[in-house]
Amino acid sequence: MSTTDVPYGIGGDWNPNDCNIHLTTVGSMLHLNTAGMDAAEFRKRGKEMVDYIADYMETIEQRPVYPDVQPGYLRSLIPEEAPVEPEKYEEIVKDIERVIMPGITHWHSPYFFAYFPTGNSFPAILADMLCGAIGCVGFSWVASPACTELETIMLDWLGKMINLPEDFLAGTSGHGGGVIQGTASEATLMSLLAARSKVVKLIQADNPDCVESEILSKLVAYSSEQAHSSVERAGLIGGVRMKKVPTDEKFSVRGEALKMMVEEDKRAGLIPFYFCATLGTTPSCAFDNIIELGPICNAEKMWMHIDAAYAGSAFICPEYRPLLNGVEFADSFNFNPHKWLLVNFDCSVMWVKQRADLIGAFKMDPLYLKHDHQESVLSPTPQHPDPQHWQIPLGRRFRSLKLWFVFRLYGLNGLQDHIRKQVALAKEFEKLVRDDQRFEICAEVILGLVCFRMKGSNKLNEMLLKRVNGARKIHMVPCQLSDKFVLRFAVCARTTDSHHVHEAWGHIVNVASELLQELSH
Ligand SMILES: *Cc1c(COP(=O)(O)O)cnc(C)c1O
């Protein structure tokens, strides 16, 4: 439409000179027609952006992995207010390098060894583009059938890739199913809320006079003292006590430890109802002993949720699948393909054995969301599950496209290669540490994380980390294990190679030698 056309139903028989109001209207219509971007320019800019992204990825290791800016750096670089008139695209592009990149921690640099990995791959980025274009909000089957159905099928594919018991899969005669949550934190919270609702109903069925508030005040949930902070937070949000179970010398929760706490709490009149097991703890990648813990939870009618946010991706390799043994006792299981399975944030997958527990806990049915196919939601073989009942928000993106693209372009073999390569790199780093008498390994290296420190005080190790990170060549974060300040070396970026690991170790050793020399004077 040209700018002289008259849109929005305004008649053509008026004279712009009639009054000022008309002139103002014409003025803003002109802007409506030139603002934003049309398809022709999108084609051009889109291709440029793809080139920029490919260049960024190919040259990322030349950038300092950690930014050299102070809090508040950005405010002085951009105007105080949003532009009133449209700007040129070129101006925005210039600002990416001027304003944004100086303040980026490059998580996909092969010199990034902090936290846990966050997934990234070209197929996932492309799928995310398509997701943005379709831009549907897939809360129910009718809201976007493909979005809902692909998700169910991808969760079955992935469930089979990690050899999850059939009870958890939707495409079987069981009562389970999977859903994509935004994050592991949301999955934990959903499981806790479902468990809470289930136990209240159960108690009220036997004791109709029991009021909910009284039951809630007696509920107690458990997790490892090494569990992620999001688990404790789920307890706070869910309004229930959350107790931390002590771990053994390998930072793993054992059956006996949980059992003792549960017995004691029952004697005190409390109602144990939920245990969150961690497979691959955030500090040291330790594994709770779910083979011991599962039967205890089952016998006590406690919901067992498994948080395997990081480690879960490794279960696609048969050699790591034994770490998941005991999942058959669980009520729900979750991990983050957006951590270690080359899928960009956000994509956290969750399965439940009884989907009715989850759906039944939070079902809302306003008229504007009703549709002809909702009966099948609770049927034994749900062809049209309504994801809105499985999660906290109503709206949801078409995230399964990322899984679909990544699974098909890598294949199971390609994904296994990725996991194996990163574990091998961690083992390589572990050997370098073990070969240096000044250092020690602080936890068993099972997957892609190495916990290590210099023999000596916590202070010494704090100084070491501060200097190592200060040079901004590599980036790591610490953790605390049995009162010790420990450095975590997590193999993160998809492109990390042996030489990056060796360079990182070389840097750490140089800083350590420097430090020891200074301290000896
Ligand atoms: C990373 C991590 C989380 C948090 O993951 P989000 O998806 O960001 O909520 C939870 N649990 C464990 C064990 C983790 O390592």
The ligand as a Gaussian input file, in Angstrom:
#p B3LYP/6-31G(d) Opt

LIG

0 1
 C       20.652000     -25.764000      36.351000
 C       19.906000     -26.526000      37.361000
 C       18.594000     -26.177000      37.709000
 C       17.923000     -24.911000      37.202000
 O       17.583000     -25.015000      35.886000
 P       16.545000     -23.961000      35.244000
 O       16.080000     -24.660000      34.021000
 O       17.312000     -22.726000      34.960000
 O       15.460000     -23.726000      36.230000
 C       17.901000     -27.010000      38.566000
 N       18.473000     -28.109000      39.088000
 C       19.742000     -28.467000      38.806000
 C       20.316000     -29.704000      39.407000
 C       20.501000     -27.676000      37.939000
 O       21.768000     -28.012000      37.668000

